[in-house]
């Protein structure tokens, strides 16, 4: 699912890097932070214009940009995240964020009648392109594993990984989440997720959040997706609310 993430920005409300197959009966990955193991179909594109972030008292911060996904081969997805970081309230700022390149590989396929799920790895390399206003640019690596099982109109997916997050004041952290979605109609998919991230800064707080999500298929190639919800742990320090919205084009 998210990718989808969709993909994962390195704030406490990490955005998903993932993919949502528009033609599949169950949507996963974006708009959820919890990702899924389904790669973009071989030879196809799934591209999103997105905005994501967190709200704390008096400030909103996060990312906006492009999430580009291509099916490079059977069970292989190649992803490029090209974001702008932003902050408003107090000190307004806008600048280039850390770009990410990643590859999702599904190595287990779910069984039609059994309980075996889809399983994939989705390592993401963070490139040191961040603008100075948002802290030191640095090289990072996220190493997750994701699983998914579909039951008719229902889909369950989740997992997590370890993020190598070097730099002054930063610390390595883990992210884990689980989501449940339902295909309500041909065009509408609804879901809910819960995820947890350990502190990514020295002296920081862990974040646990619950979010609801919606995917509305506008045409056969275009979908509108959004998610959001409250932080239920460390709400004042890590963000009282998190959100994600995107317009997706597939071919």
N, C-alpha and C positions, 0 to 999 in steps of 0.2 A: 503496500500500500502502500511508503513516504514518506511512497518515494515515495513516497511518498507521501512532506515534507515536508508533504512533498518532501519537498532530497526532505538539510540539517544545518541551520546557522548556529554559530557558537555563542549565542546568548542563552540565558537560562530557559527561554521558551524556544528551543531549537526547532526550526522548521524542517519538515520532512523533505528528504530526497527520495522520491519514489515514483511509481508510474501507476496510472489508472487506465485500464484498458476499456475504452468507451463501448466496445461491442460486447463485452463480457456481461454475464447476467448479474455479477456481484462486483461492486466497486470497492477498491481498497487503496491504501497508500494515501496520497493527498485527497482531501484536505487535512488528513490527520498527521500528527507528529509520529505516531506509531507507523512503522513501514510495513511493507508486504513483500513476498518473494516473487511476484509475477513480473517478468521482464517485458519490455516493449516488444511486440511481435517482430520477427525477423524482417528487415527491410522497411519498417514503418517508423514514423515519427510521432512523438507525443510531447508537445511543447506548451509551456505555461508562462503567462505573465502573472506575477504574484506579488502580494504584499503580506507580511507577517510581522508579528511583534508581541510586545507585552506592555501592559499599562500598569504603572505604579502611581501613587498620589502625586499629581503635578507633572508627570512625564510619560511620554509614549516613545518607545524605541523599538527598532527591529530592522527589517530588510525589505527591499522591493527589487524586482529584477526579472531575469529570464531563467527558466528551468528547462533545459533542452535534453530530450531523451531520444535515442535511436537504437533500433533493434539491429545490432551488428551481426548476429548469427542466431541460430536456434538456441534458446535459453540464455542469451547474452544481451544485456542492455548497457549501452554506453551513455554517460550523463555528463553534462557540463552545466554548472550553476554559476551565473554571472550576476552578482547582486550589487546593489547600492545600500550602504548602511545609512540609517537616519535616526535622528533623535529630535524631539520637540518638547518644549516646556523646560524652563530653566536655561539650558544652553542648547540652542538649535544647531543642528549639524547635518550635513549630507555629503557623502563621499563614497568612493569605491570600497566595496567590501572584499573579503577574502574569497577569491574564486575557488571552485572545487571541481575536480574531475573524479569520476567514479565509474565502477563497472559492477553490475549485478549479474551473478551467475546462479541459475537455478539448477541444483544437482540432484534433487529428489522431486518427483512428480506425485501429486496426491492420487490415491486410488479412488475409483469411481464408487465402489461399494464398501470399501474398508475405511479404516481410520488414518491411514498414512497421509500426512499433509504435504503440500509443496514446501520445500526448504531451499533457501538461497543465501549466499553471502553477498555483501554489498560494500566492499571497502571504498572509502572516499578519502582522497588526498586534498588537503587544504593548501592552496598556494598563497605565498606572502604578498598579497596585493592590496591589503587594507590601507585606507587613508590614515594619516597620522592622527587625525582628530579622534579616531576610535581606538587608539592604542597601538602598540607595536605590531607590525606585520610579522607573521611567523608561519612556519610550515607545520602542518598537523596531519593526523591520520586517525580516521574513525573506522573501527573494525567490528561490524555488527553481523548478526545472523538472524534471519526472519523466517517465520513459518506461517502457513495459512491452510485452513480447511473450509470448504464450502458445503453447505447443507441446503440444497434447493435455493430459495431466495435469500438465505442467511449466509453470512461469511464471517469467520473468526480469524484474526491474524494478529501476530505480535512477535515479540522477541526483544532484542536489544544488543548493546555492544559497549566496547571500551574505546574512549577517545584519548589519544595522545595529544596533549594540549600544552605545549611548551611556551615559555615566555615569562617575563617579569610579572609576578603576582598571580600567575595562572597555575592551575593544577589539573592533572588528568582526572577524568570523570567517567561515569557510566550512565547510560540511558537505557531504560527498559519501559515497555508499554504493551498494552493489549487493547484490541478494539473489536467491536461487534457491529456489523452493518446488515441492513435488510433492503432488498430491491423492492420498493413499495409498488412501483409501476414501471412501465417501459422507460420512462424519462426521469423518475425520481428515486433516489437512494438516500436513506437516512442511517445514521449511526451514532455511536458513542464510544469514547475511549477514556482510559486512565493511563497516565504515564508518570514516571519518576526519574529525576535526574539528580545525581549527587553534585556537590559544589564544584564549580569550574574555576573559582577564584579563591585565593588564600583568604581565609576569614569569611567566605561566602556561606550561603545557606542552601540546603537541598530544596528541590522543588517537586511537589506532587500536584498534578492538575487533572481535572476532569473536564472533558470537552464534548460537545455535541457537534455533529457534522451533517452537511447536506451536499449532494451532487445533483444538479439539474441539467439534464441533457437538452440543450436548446435545439440543436440540429444533429445530423448524423456525424458531424465532425467537430462541433463546438459544444463545450460544457462549461457551466458556471459552478464553482465549488467554494464552500466556506466552512469554517469551524471556529469555535470559540468556547471559552468557559473559565471558571474561576480556579485560582490556585487554592489548594486545601491544606498545604503545608508551607511554612515560610512565606505566607502570602505578602506580608509587608516588605520583606527583604528581596524576595525573588520575583515578585510581580503579582498583583492582585487579580489580573486577568490576562489571558493569552488569546491570540486570534490569528487566523489565516484566511485569505481569500485569493482566488485565482480564476482566470479565464484560460481554458485549455483548448488547444487545437490538435486534432489527430488526423492522420491519413493512413 
